[in-house]
């Protein structure tokens, strides 16, 4: 079974995905969502460790169907010369090579950018690594958690009286994957003008650092080091999670003056908007703790559904703090196709998030999920690398392919 090509905005772009785990493959997932033909190269017999990471069901990782969706699996031994030769042949008709090996590994194998562009001057090689392709730490191993630490987000996450915390997902890897997609699209666009490919260098720690707002200027100009502040941002109030009478937490963002005024009316306490402690953004920031106490006293008397209705009618941004069970039944998620179900190779249905963003004329799609290891090897090598029956038999016999 092969993923059906769909007319998404990247239809006609072929991507050769090399590498394992999260950052590179997540970028490949997104490119496939947008219509690119993604050929995932895996080691024969082992495959991507993501096949069995995290929670498993019937021998398969529950994340695998999503992160490998819209991809064809080709099992090639890159450590053997015949396998590397196949990569050269595939790359001649490939637009993008996406890889997340340690820097220098592709060059060692003779399949780096300088070698691939000899036969395909327009090829784009997108590197995703912990520390980038250059610099004193470029050769170091670097997972997403290290990038989160050095990028700065771990130092600003959690309560101030406790060690740095992490969010419950692989944020650094995901951010690197997103920047890899941005870099890919930019390089493809530039190629339309120059006709030439190039390398795109994404470092996980830099992908995290790019999101750290004005923290550098805060320190260098104002002498302020942003640290962990729990569930709030200093000086921004109200913007916190507040309890309801039936045990939920509702996030209310009412820090803008006009929104705060509407919140006060919704609470039945319009005088709060004129209180000197709360009458301006700066004043609310200084008296955040007292303001949060007053809002919490009100929300704790309200049932969640009724509270959200009142806030919606008042034009106050609010939302319940969700877990996966909430997402699965939320009508807005459903209306925007953000929870989709697909049948895994093991035969059971697995839910996953939908395609982001939405395109009005050339929508993305999920046409297939989680291929078996090497499921498309023979077909891809026959169609794109010119491997005939005799060569195929020899490659199988030597273990070069699987």
N, C-alpha and C positions, 0 to 999 in steps of 0.2 A: 504493500500500500504506500502511495506517495502523497505528500500534501498537495492538494489542488491549488494551483496558482490562482490568486485572486487579484482583481484589478485595483489594488491599493495604490497609494501614491508612490511607492517604490517598485512597482511592477517593472520588470526588465532589468533590475539590478541583481547581480549574483554575488553572494557572500560566501566565502570559505571560512568557516569558524574552526580555529585551532585553539586548544586549551580547554581547561576544566573549571569546575567549581562555580563561582557565582558571577563575578564582575564581567568577564568576557561573555559567557553564555547569556547573561541577562540582556546585554546589548544585542546579542544575536536574536533573542526572543522578540525584542521590540522591533528590530529591523524586519523580522518575519511577519510580525503583526501588520506592518505597513505594506506588505506585498513583496518584499525582497525574497528571492530564492536563496534559502540558507542551507548550505551543505555542512553538516557538523562532522568533523573528522575526530574519531575516537580510537583509542588503543584496542587492538583485537584482544578479546578475552576478558578485558577489565572494563573498558569504557570510562565514561565520566563518573567520578565518585558521587556526583549528584543523583545518580540513579538510585542510590541507597541511603542518602543522607536524610537525617531527621526522622520523623515518624514514617513507618512503612506499613503497607497493607498488601497482603498476598505477595510479599517479596519485593515490592517496588516502593521507592520513596514517594510520598504523596506530593512532593514539590516537583518531581521529574516531569509529569505530564504538562505542567505549565511552562517551566523554564526551557523545555525542549519542544514546545509546540511550534508548528509550521516549519519544522526542520527535517531534513533527510539525514539519516545516520550512515556514515561511511567509515568502516573499520580499516585503518591503515597503520602499519607500524612505522612511525616516523624515525625510529632509531636505526632502521635498516635502509641502506642505500636504495634498494628498489622502491621502498615506500616513499622516500623523499623525491625520487624521480617522478612518481605519480603526482605528487603535489606540484611539481614544475609543470607537468602536462595539464593538470586541472587549472592552474593559475593563468594559463594563456587565454582562457575565456572567462576569467573571473574579474569582477570589478573591485571587490574589497576582500582583503584577508584580515580577519579579526583574530587576534591572538593575545593570550595572557600568560605566556611562559615567562620565566625569569629573563631579564634583558640579556641579549647576546646568544640565547639558545638557538633561535632560528638561524643566525649567522653561522654558528657552529655546525649546524646541520646542512648548510648550503642552500637554505630556502629563505634567507633574509631578503629585505627589500631590494638591495643592490643586485642580487642575483635574479629575483623574479622580474624586475623591470626590464631586463635585457630582452626578454621575449614579449613583454607586455608593458610598454612605457606608460600606459594609463593606469596601471594598477595602484590601488591605495592600500597601504598596510597600516592597520590601526592596532597600536600596542596598548595594552592595559597592564599595569604593574604596580607594585607597592610604592616605589619611589621614582619612577620614570626611567627613561633610557640613558640619562646622563646624570652627573653629580656624584659626590663621594659615596652615597649609599645606594646607587643604582643597582648594584649587584646583590644587595641584601634581599632576603625573603621578606615579604610584607603582605600580610592578610588585611582584610578590611578593618579589623579591630585595631590594628596598629595605626592605620591611616586615620581612624577616628580619634585616637589619642593624640597623634602628632598634628592632625589638622585642626584640633582645638575643641571639637564638639564634646568630647568626654569631659573636658575640664569645666564645661558650662552646664553639664547635665547632672541632676540629682540635688540632694539637699546639702546645704553648706556645712553641716556638721558631720557629714558622712563621706566616705571615699567616692570618687567619680563613678557615676552610673552609666549604664548603656541603655539605649532603647531596645525593645524586644525583637528587633529585626536586624539584618545585616546592612545597616545604613551606608557604611563606607563603600561596600561593594556595589550597592544599588546606585549611589551617586556617581561612582566611576563608570558604571554601565551607561547611565544617562549621558554623561559627558562624552563617552565613546560614540554614542549615537549622534550627538550634536556635531562632534568632530567629523564623523563619517559624512553627514549630510553637507557640511561646509566644504569638505574636500571634493565630494562629488559635484557640487555646484561649481566650484572653481575649475574643475576639469573641463566643464563645458566651454570655458573661455580659453584655457591654455592647451588643452589636449593632453596634459601630463598628470600623472598621479603624484603622490607624495606620501610621507609617513605622518601619522597622527599619534602623538605621545600623550597618553593619559596616565597620571599618577594618582593612586587612590588618596594619598594624603592631601594632594592639591585639590582634588574634587571636593573633599570635605572643607578645606581651608577657603575655597571659593564661596562658601555659604556663610562665612562667619561675620557677615555684616561689617560694622565699623569698629570691630574689636582692636584692630591695629592702630587706627587713629585715636580711639579712646585711650589707649595706653600711651602712644608716642606724643600726642598733643595735650591730652587732658590728664595724663598720669593715672588713669583708671584701668585696672585689670578686671575684666568681667570674669566672674566666677560662678559657682553653682548657687542658684537662687530658688531651688525647689520648683513649685508649680507656677511661679509668677515671673514676670520681667520687672525689675525695679523701675519705678516711675510710671508704669503703665497700669492703670486701674480705672474701672474694674475689668479684669480679664482673668478669670479663674474658674475653677470647677466648684459648683455649689450643690449641696445635698438637697434631695427632695424627700417628701414624706413617705414615699414607697421604696426608698433604698437605692435610688439611682443618683448619678452625678450629672449635672448639666453645665456645660461650658457656656458662659455668658461673656461676650465681648462688647462692653459698653463704654469704652474709654474715650471715644470722641465726644465733644461737648453736646452736639445735637442728639446723639444716640443716648448719652447718659440722661438727658432730659426726658426722653421717651421712656427710658427704663424707670425713672423715678415716678412718672405718671402710672406706668403699669403696676408698680409696687403700691400705688395709692399713697405715695409720699412725695408729692411734687416739691415740697419745701426743701428736700435734700439737694436739689439742683441749685438752690440759692444759698445753701449753707457755705460759709467761707471755707470750711475744710474741704469742700467738694466742688466748688464753683468753677474750677479750671482744671485743665489737664495736669498742670504741675502740682496743684493743691491735692488733687486726688492721689497722685503718686506719693506725696508726703504722708498722707493719711490712709494709705492702702489697707492696713490691718483693720482699722475701725470700719472702713467702708465695706470690706469683705464680710465682717461680722454682721453688719446690718443687712446686707443682701442675703447672707446665709440664713439669718433668722426668718426672713420672708420666704425664701425658697423651701425651707424645711417644713413649711406648713402647706405646701402645694404638691399635689400629685404630678408626676412627670408629664403626662400627656396634657393636662390642663395648663401647666406652667409653660410648656412649649407653645401651646396655642395662644396664650396671652402674649408671650414675647413675639411670636410671629405677627400677630395683629398689630403690635406696637412698633414693628419695624426694628426690633432689637436682635442682632445676630446671636443665635444660640443653637446648641446641638447637644444631644445626650452623648456621653462618653461610651463608645461602642466597643463590643468585642465581636468575634467572628459570628456568634449566634445572632447578634443584632443585625449585622450586615446581610446575612442570608435572607432575612425577612423584610428588610427595609423597602418600602414601596418606591422610594426615589432611586435606590440602587437598581431595582428591577426595571423601572421605567427607562433607565439609561443603559440597559444591558451591561451592567457592571458586575453581575454574577452570571456566569455562563457555565453550562455543564457539557462535558464531552466524555465519550467512552474511552477508557484507557485500554492499552494493549492487553491488560489482564482481564478485561471484560466488564469492569465496574465503572459506573459514572463517577466522575470527579469534578467538583466545582472549582472554579478559578475566577480571578478578576478578568473583566473584559478589556477591550483595547482602549488605550488612552494615547492621544486625544481622539476626539471624534472628528471625522472629515465629512463635509456635506455632500461631496460629489464622488469621492473615491475612498469609501470607508475601508478601514482595516478589517481584518477578519481572523478567526481561528478555524482552520480547515482540518487540522490533524494535531494529535498530541502524542508526546512521549514515544518516539519510535523505538523499536527493539534495536539492540546493538548490531550494527552492520546491516540493517534491514535493506538499505538501498545501495550497498557497495557495488554489486555487479552492474546494476542499472546505470549508476552515475559514471563508473569507469568506462563502461561501454559507450555511453552517449557523449561524454565530455572529454574523455582521455583516449579514446580510440582503442581500448583494450579488446582484443578479439578472444575467441574461445580458447585458443591454445595458450595465449598469454595469461588469461584468467586462471586456467588450470595450474600453470606454473606458479602464479602468485599465491594461490591457495595452498599448494603443496609445500611452499617454503614458509608459510605462515605470515607472509607480508600483508595479507588482507584477511578479513574475517567476515 
